[in-house]
Structures are given as C-alpha cells and as structure tokens.
Amino acid sequence: MANSLTHAQRLKIKRRLAAQVPIMRTGQLTQVTGVQAAGALASPPEVRVEEFPRYFSRDNTIAVSVRAEAVVVETTRYWHWEQLRALAADVLEARQEVGGVDGVERVGLRYINEVRVSGEPVQDWAPWVDSTLLGPAMIGGQVDLVADQWHGIAAFTPGRERTVVLRYGPREGFAVDPAGDLKRPTPTPGPFFLLDIDSFWTPSERIPEFNVEGLLVVCDELHNPVRRLFECLITERLRKEVLRRAD
C-alpha cells in the first residue's frame, strides 16, 4: 500500500539494486472494471493504467517490479531459496529506503513447475508424480478410458493467516511464456505436468507496518511448506532420472 514512485525514487532504487538488476524499463498494468445493474445497460467501463518501473538483470532472468500496491520479484533461474531470499531482502530494503509505504496487506511466494520427461510424449504420469494427483486418470483406466486432461486445485492452511494453494494437471506447451519479458530455458513444446504452488499470508485483524525483517520472517514461514509439498508430489524416479540429471 503506497503511492506511485517519483522519478527520483525510481533512480534511487536503480542505484541501490544495480549489482543485481541494473536495467530499468517501464512496465504497465491495465485494469478494466465495469458495473451492470439488472435490467439496465452496462455503464462505460473504467480503465485504469498504472505505469511503474521494472528492473532487470543483464541476462533477463530476474525482474523486480515496484508498483503502487505491490513489490514483485520474479526469476526464471531459481537455484536455492537462500539466493532468492537475499535478493528479496535487498529489494525490500531499497523500497523501505525511498519511503512512502503505508502497510502490508499480503505476502506471497509462488512456484510454477513444469514437470517434463524427455523422450516419447508422456501419456501416463503415474511413474513421475504422486498418485493423489491422478484421480480422474485412475478412474478412467478402470473403464478403458484414457484421461489426457484434468485440472485440479487444493488449498491447505498450514497456520493462522497462511494458505497454500496447489494447482495441478497435465498441460501442453508452456505454463510460463518463453516470449515474455523474462528469458527462460525453452524445451521442445509438448506435454508437461503443472505443479503450481502459491503460498501466501494475509493479515486478518490489522494492517502491519512495512518492516523488512518482519517480512523476511513471513517469507521463511511461507517457504517452509513449499519444498516439503513439492517433494511429496513427485516420485523417486523423477528425482533420479530427471531432476538430478538436470543438476
């Protein structure tokens, strides 16, 4: 919760983060809202365009967006939580230094995983992901029907004010667009199994102040269930034949 950054504030953040994300570009977010009453014509939609700075690494695998209502850190080259946490700390400290933040309404970590297996297109995901993710496919096999598409979602509450949402299912193509602003390794388009884990915290009683150390503690708490959940969702065969080989 804050006002848009001034030009001076943008440049100060750029200097502060120059070692990690030295390239500053302009981002835009367009929001369209409209109201339609029952039995009446729709009112003209309200269009709101927010323009904000985006800071990129030189290889375009990291982006930091500083919007009026959000600070977003993205990467397509994730190695370890400690590295991402250190970057988030620098970004939050830079935002705190330029000031003007009223409070925090949400903190979230989101991991979008594309589980891919090289070789022939995968029709049966049972060797690669946990059987709990295969419900419709398992049922179809009992009546000689092959399920090639299904979409699942599950929400968990690991603690007060914290939620973990898992979205999963087989997909085609890419979950993260290779033609987007961030560069990413681009495998051959084809089938993959989506494991999209969104771990977030929303205060229920009062809006806390913007405090870097406090936010990092929340980030650690949000990260704790993510790795454990991911490990429960994949098989040992995937670890040995795909993930460890990739390392």
Secondary structure, DSSP 4 states (H G I P E B T S, - for coil): -BPPPPHHHHHHHHHHTTTT--EEEEEEEEEEE----TTSPPPPPEEEEEEEEEEE-TTSSEEEEE-SS-EEEEES----HHHHHHHHHHHHHHHHHH--B-----EEEEEEEEE--SSSPPS--TTTB-GGG-HHHHHHHHTT-------EEEEEEEETTEEEEEEEEEEEE-SS-TTSSS----PPSEEEEEEEEEEEE--SS------HHHHHHHHHHHHHHHHHHHHHHB-HHHIIIIIHHH-
